[in-house]
Amino acid sequence: MSPARAGAMDGFDYELPEAAIAQTPVEPRSAARLLIALEPGEEPGDATVADLPGLLRPGDLLVVNETRVLPARLVLEKGSGGRVEVLLLEPAPGAGPATGATSWVALVRPGRRVPPGTELLHEGEVAVVAGAVLPGEEGRRHVELVDGGLPGRIGRVPLPPYIQAELADPERYQTVYAAAPGSVAAPTAGLHLTDEVLEACRRAGAAVATVDLVVGLDTFRPISAERPEDHVMHSEAYRVPEATLEACARAGRVVAVGTTTVRALESAASSGRAEGRTTLFIRGDYDFRVVDLLLTNFHLPRSSLLLLVDAFYGPRWAGLYRTALERGYRFLSFGDAMLLGRGAGRPA
């Protein structure tokens, strides 16, 4: 049994050189490299995302997460002139849809210098009023916006902290099929797909279906607990249309684009509810009910996403990551991708 299977988080650590972390997205989108590992014992193959249609079969179903990233990062200042950043995470309970909510759960930095009741300004006008810190929520707190349209007017797309470069075009942190605003992070595997690639997949005989899972900030954070079973999984809203559920039941193979799509499909299958909130933590010997192939990026060490890859592909993910680093693949949100077969990384 590997250290990962034995339960220690050390088994999900690996050395990630800073030079391997992609700072900018590749152009065009589909030129991203694709490491292919579909069958046990096969040498991983090299392709690009543009080659994906040729890897699919008639009857396959490609499922994508159509969530859209909110311009959730607000750069404001206090009346004294001190700069404050507010990162909107999700509407407060009962606050309504993200596009019109005025009450939010947010991160405020530097939080210690912003007591409850502080008015935060944009161009001299009050934009946000900071509320109370929520107990046991790792610095999360309530904030009140002057109106629900504020993020769309002054907000910026929140990039992960490991990306230092400015993004010239904010739409490059959106998928081409993004529709439903709500996420504070992108479903990054889908960033590689283009309308042309999707159309070529259809011509190859594969269908395309959608889910919506609101991607939260916790998705990308390393797990701080020493054992996976001690990690408290974050909650995310999801919706799987009835048409997608029916298409999955008919499909020869279900190909999930990204770990967020996996969570949405498997949450619906395990709970019997097509929509709601999920805390599903996919790890270890999880019994996948829906997904057969996974298109995914390379993930941070010790992250819940890496545990999902281990559960889906198998413990040989570590060798696959070593191969990717040796071959010069780019990692994390703007990096390259893998196409994995379920169980292909388990011992025979």
C-alpha positions as CSV (number, residue, x, y, z in Angstrom):
1,M,0.0,0.0,0.0
2,S,1.3,3.4,-1.0
3,P,1.6,6.2,1.6
4,A,-1.3,7.9,-0.1
5,R,-3.5,4.8,0.3
6,A,-2.3,4.4,3.9
7,G,-3.9,7.7,4.7
8,A,-0.9,10.1,5.2
9,M,-1.1,13.4,3.4
10,D,2.6,13.1,2.8
11,G,1.7,10.6,0.1
12,F,0.1,13.5,-1.9
13,D,3.1,15.7,-1.8
14,Y,5.5,16.3,-4.7
15,E,8.2,18.8,-5.7
16,L,6.7,21.4,-8.0
17,P,9.4,23.7,-9.4
18,E,8.4,27.3,-9.7
19,A,9.4,27.3,-13.3
20,A,6.8,24.7,-14.1
21,I,3.9,26.9,-12.9
22,A,2.3,28.5,-16.0
23,Q,1.9,32.3,-15.6
24,T,0.1,32.9,-18.8
25,P,-2.3,30.9,-20.9
26,V,-1.1,29.3,-24.1
27,E,-2.4,30.7,-27.4
28,P,-4.5,29.4,-29.0
29,R,-6.3,27.6,-26.2
30,S,-6.3,24.2,-27.8
31,A,-2.5,24.3,-28.3
32,A,-2.2,23.2,-24.6
33,R,-0.3,20.0,-24.4
34,L,-2.2,16.8,-23.4
35,L,-0.6,13.8,-21.6
36,I,-2.6,10.7,-22.4
37,A,-2.9,7.8,-20.0
38,L,-6.0,5.7,-20.8
39,E,-5.0,2.1,-20.2
40,P,-3.0,0.3,-17.5
41,G,0.6,-0.3,-18.3
42,E,0.7,1.9,-21.4
43,E,3.5,4.5,-21.8
44,P,1.9,8.0,-21.5
45,G,1.4,9.6,-24.9
46,D,1.8,13.2,-25.9
47,A,-0.7,15.2,-27.9
48,T,-2.5,18.6,-27.7
49,V,-6.0,19.4,-26.7
50,A,-6.7,20.1,-30.4
51,D,-6.2,16.3,-30.9
52,L,-9.0,15.5,-28.4
53,P,-11.7,14.7,-31.1
54,G,-9.5,11.9,-32.4
55,L,-9.3,10.3,-29.0
56,L,-13.1,10.1,-28.6
57,R,-15.5,7.5,-30.0
58,P,-19.0,7.6,-31.4
59,G,-21.4,7.5,-28.4
60,D,-19.0,9.2,-26.0
61,L,-20.4,12.1,-24.0
62,L,-18.2,15.1,-23.2
63,V,-19.5,16.9,-20.1
64,V,-18.4,20.5,-19.3
65,N,-19.0,22.9,-16.3
66,E,-20.6,26.0,-17.7
67,T,-20.1,28.2,-14.6
68,R,-18.8,31.7,-15.2
69,V,-16.2,33.4,-13.0
70,L,-17.5,36.5,-11.2
71,P,-15.4,39.8,-11.2
72,A,-15.2,39.1,-7.5
73,R,-12.1,41.0,-6.5
74,L,-12.8,44.5,-5.4
75,V,-9.9,47.0,-4.8
76,L,-11.1,49.6,-2.4
77,E,-9.8,52.0,0.2
78,K,-10.7,53.2,3.7
79,G,-11.5,56.8,4.5
80,S,-8.0,57.1,5.8
81,G,-6.6,56.1,2.5
82,G,-5.4,52.6,3.3
83,R,-5.9,50.0,0.5
84,V,-8.3,47.1,1.2
85,E,-9.1,44.2,-1.1
86,V,-12.5,42.4,-0.8
87,L,-12.8,39.0,-2.4
88,L,-16.5,38.0,-2.7
89,L,-16.9,34.3,-2.1
90,E,-20.7,33.7,-2.4
91,P,-24.0,35.4,-1.6
92,A,-24.9,35.3,2.1
93,P,-27.6,32.8,2.9
94,G,-30.9,34.1,1.7
95,A,-29.3,36.9,-0.4
96,G,-30.5,35.7,-3.8
97,P,-28.6,35.0,-7.0
98,A,-25.0,36.1,-7.3
99,T,-25.7,38.6,-10.1
100,G,-28.0,40.7,-7.9
101,A,-26.9,40.0,-4.3
102,T,-25.9,42.8,-2.0
103,S,-25.1,40.7,1.1
104,W,-22.0,38.5,0.6
105,V,-19.6,36.2,2.4
106,A,-16.1,37.6,1.6
107,L,-12.5,37.7,2.5
108,V,-11.2,41.2,3.5
109,R,-7.5,42.0,3.5
110,P,-5.9,43.3,5.6
111,G,-8.8,42.1,7.8
112,R,-7.4,43.1,11.1
113,R,-7.4,46.7,10.1
114,V,-11.0,46.7,9.0
115,P,-13.3,46.5,12.0
116,P,-17.1,45.8,11.5
117,G,-18.9,48.8,10.3
118,T,-15.9,50.2,8.3
119,E,-17.0,51.9,5.1
120,L,-14.9,51.0,2.1
121,L,-14.7,53.5,-0.8
122,H,-14.3,53.4,-4.6
123,E,-13.3,56.7,-6.1
124,G,-14.4,58.5,-3.0
125,E,-17.9,56.9,-2.8
126,V,-19.0,54.3,-0.3
127,A,-19.0,50.9,-2.1
128,V,-18.9,48.3,0.6
129,V,-19.6,48.2,4.4
130,A,-17.6,45.5,6.2
131,G,-19.5,43.3,8.5
132,A,-18.7,40.8,11.3
133,V,-16.2,38.0,11.0
134,L,-17.9,34.6,10.9
135,P,-17.0,32.2,13.7
136,G,-14.8,29.3,12.6
137,E,-14.8,30.3,8.9
138,E,-11.1,31.1,8.4
139,G,-11.4,34.8,8.2
140,R,-14.6,34.9,6.2
141,R,-17.0,37.7,7.1
142,H,-20.2,39.4,5.9
143,V,-20.0,42.5,3.7
144,E,-22.8,44.7,2.3
145,L,-22.5,46.1,-1.2
146,V,-24.2,49.4,-2.0
147,D,-25.9,47.6,-4.9
148,G,-25.8,44.2,-6.6
149,G,-24.3,45.6,-9.8
150,L,-21.1,46.7,-8.1
151,P,-18.9,43.7,-9.0
152,G,-19.8,44.1,-12.7
153,R,-18.8,47.7,-12.7
154,I,-15.6,47.8,-10.6
155,G,-14.7,44.1,-9.9
156,R,-11.7,42.2,-11.4
157,V,-11.4,38.5,-12.1
158,P,-9.7,36.9,-9.2
159,L,-6.7,34.9,-10.4
160,P,-5.0,32.3,-8.1
161,P,-2.3,33.7,-5.9
162,Y,0.5,31.7,-7.7
163,I,-0.2,33.6,-10.9
164,Q,1.9,36.8,-10.7
165,A,1.4,38.1,-14.2
166,E,-1.4,40.4,-15.1
167,L,-4.0,38.9,-17.5
168,A,-4.4,41.1,-20.6
169,D,-7.8,39.7,-21.5
170,P,-10.0,38.7,-18.5
171,E,-12.0,36.4,-20.9
172,R,-9.0,34.0,-20.9
173,Y,-9.9,33.0,-17.4
174,Q,-13.4,32.1,-18.7
175,T,-14.3,29.0,-20.7
176,V,-15.8,29.7,-24.2
177,Y,-19.1,28.2,-23.0
178,A,-19.2,30.0,-19.6
179,A,-22.9,30.9,-19.0
180,A,-24.0,31.0,-15.3
181,P,-22.1,33.6,-13.2
182,G,-21.3,32.5,-9.7
183,S,-17.7,31.1,-9.3
184,V,-14.7,32.8,-7.8
185,A,-12.3,30.4,-9.6
186,A,-12.4,28.9,-13.1
187,P,-13.0,25.3,-14.0
188,T,-9.5,25.3,-15.5
189,A,-9.5,22.1,-17.6
190,G,-12.2,23.7,-19.7
191,L,-10.0,26.8,-20.5
192,H,-8.3,24.7,-23.2
193,L,-11.5,24.0,-25.2
194,T,-12.6,26.1,-28.2
195,D,-15.8,26.2,-30.2
196,E,-13.8,24.5,-33.0
197,V,-12.6,21.6,-30.8
198,L,-16.1,21.1,-29.4
199,E,-17.6,21.0,-32.9
200,A,-14.9,18.5,-34.0
201,C,-15.9,16.3,-31.1
202,R,-19.5,16.3,-32.3
203,R,-18.4,15.4,-35.8
204,A,-16.4,12.5,-34.3
205,G,-19.7,11.2,-32.9
206,A,-19.5,12.5,-29.4
207,A,-22.2,14.5,-27.7
208,V,-21.6,17.5,-25.5
209,A,-23.6,18.2,-22.3
210,T,-23.3,20.7,-19.4
211,V,-23.4,20.8,-15.6
212,D,-23.1,23.9,-13.4
213,L,-20.9,23.7,-10.2
214,V,-20.0,26.9,-8.5
215,V,-16.2,26.7,-8.0
216,G,-15.1,28.1,-4.6
217,L,-11.8,29.3,-3.4
218,D,-11.2,26.3,-1.2
219,T,-11.1,24.0,-4.2
220,F,-7.4,25.0,-4.9
221,R,-6.1,25.2,-1.4
222,P,-3.8,22.6,0.0
223,I,-5.2,20.4,2.7
224,S,-3.7,21.3,6.1
225,A,-4.8,18.2,8.0
226,E,-2.3,15.4,8.4
227,R,-4.8,12.8,7.3
228,P,-7.4,13.0,4.5
229,E,-10.2,11.8,6.7
230,D,-9.6,14.8,9.0
231,H,-10.2,17.3,6.2
232,V,-13.5,19.2,6.3
233,M,-14.6,19.5,2.7
234,H,-16.0,22.8,1.5
235,S,-19.6,23.1,0.2
236,E,-20.4,24.1,-3.4
237,A,-23.6,24.6,-5.2
238,Y,-24.2,22.3,-8.2
239,R,-26.9,21.6,-10.8
240,V,-27.1,18.7,-13.3
241,P,-29.8,19.2,-15.9
242,E,-32.1,16.2,-16.5
243,A,-31.0,16.1,-20.1
244,T,-27.4,15.6,-19.0
245,L,-28.4,12.8,-16.6
246,E,-30.2,11.1,-19.4
247,A,-27.3,11.5,-21.8
248,C,-24.9,10.0,-19.2
249,A,-27.2,7.0,-18.9
250,R,-27.1,6.5,-22.7
251,A,-23.4,7.2,-23.3
252,G,-20.7,4.7,-24.2
253,R,-18.2,6.6,-22.1
254,V,-18.7,9.7,-20.0
255,V,-15.7,12.1,-20.4
256,A,-15.7,14.7,-17.6
257,V,-13.9,18.0,-18.4
258,G,-12.4,18.9,-15.0
259,T,-12.7,17.8,-11.5
260,T,-15.6,20.2,-10.8
261,T,-17.6,18.3,-13.5
262,V,-16.7,15.1,-11.8
263,R,-18.0,16.4,-8.4
264,A,-21.2,17.6,-10.0
265,L,-22.0,14.3,-11.8
266,E,-20.9,12.1,-8.9
267,S,-22.8,14.2,-6.4
268,A,-26.0,13.9,-8.4
269,A,-25.5,10.1,-8.7
270,S,-24.6,9.5,-5.1
271,S,-27.3,11.7,-3.6
272,G,-30.1,11.2,-6.1
273,R,-30.5,15.0,-6.2
274,A,-30.0,16.8,-9.5
275,E,-29.1,20.0,-7.7
276,G,-28.2,21.4,-4.3
277,R,-25.0,21.8,-2.3
278,T,-22.4,19.1,-2.1
279,T,-19.5,18.4,0.3
280,L,-18.6,15.2,-1.6
281,F,-14.9,14.4,-0.9
282,I,-13.7,12.0,-3.6
283,R,-10.6,10.1,-2.4
284,G,-9.2,6.6,-1.7
285,D,-11.4,3.8,-3.0
286,Y,-14.3,6.0,-4.0
287,D,-16.7,4.0,-6.3
288,F,-17.3,6.1,-9.4
289,R,-20.8,5.8,-10.7
290,V,-20.7,8.0,-13.8
291,V,-17.3,9.2,-15.1
292,D,-15.1,7.0,-17.4
293,L,-12.5,9.4,-18.6
294,L,-11.2,12.6,-17.1
295,L,-9.7,15.7,-18.8
296,T,-7.9,17.6,-16.1
297,N,-5.0,20.0,-15.4
298,F,-2.0,19.3,-13.1
299,H,-2.9,20.2,-9.5
300,L,-1.2,21.6,-6.4
301,P,0.5,19.2,-4.0
302,R,-1.6,18.1,-1.1
303,S,-4.9,19.4,-2.7
304,S,-8.2,17.7,-2.6
305,L,-8.1,17.8,-6.5
306,L,-5.0,15.6,-6.3
307,L,-6.8,13.1,-4.0
308,L,-9.6,13.0,-6.6
309,V,-7.0,12.2,-9.3
310,D,-5.6,9.4,-7.1
311,A,-9.0,8.0,-6.6
312,F,-9.9,8.1,-10.3
313,Y,-6.6,7.1,-12.0
314,G,-4.8,5.3,-9.2
315,P,-1.6,5.6,-7.1
316,R,0.6,5.8,-10.2
317,W,-0.4,9.4,-10.6
318,A,2.9,10.3,-9.0
319,G,4.9,8.7,-11.8
320,L,2.6,10.4,-14.3
321,Y,3.4,13.8,-12.7
322,R,7.1,13.0,-12.8
323,T,6.8,12.2,-16.5
324,A,5.0,15.4,-17.1
325,L,7.7,17.5,-15.3
326,E,10.5,15.7,-17.2
327,R,8.7,16.3,-20.5
328,G,8.3,20.0,-19.8
329,Y,4.5,20.2,-19.2
330,R,3.2,23.3,-17.6
331,F,1.3,23.0,-14.3
332,L,-1.8,24.5,-12.5
333,S,-4.5,26.8,-13.8
334,F,-2.9,28.1,-17.0
335,G,-1.0,24.9,-17.5
336,D,-1.3,21.8,-19.7
337,A,-3.7,18.9,-19.3
338,M,-4.0,15.1,-19.0
339,L,-6.6,12.7,-20.3
340,L,-7.0,9.9,-17.9
341,G,-8.7,6.5,-17.9
342,R,-10.5,5.4,-14.8
343,G,-8.2,2.9,-13.0
344,A,-5.5,3.1,-15.5
345,G,-2.9,4.0,-12.8
346,R,-3.6,1.0,-10.6
347,P,-1.4,-2.0,-10.4
348,A,-2.6,-4.9,-12.5
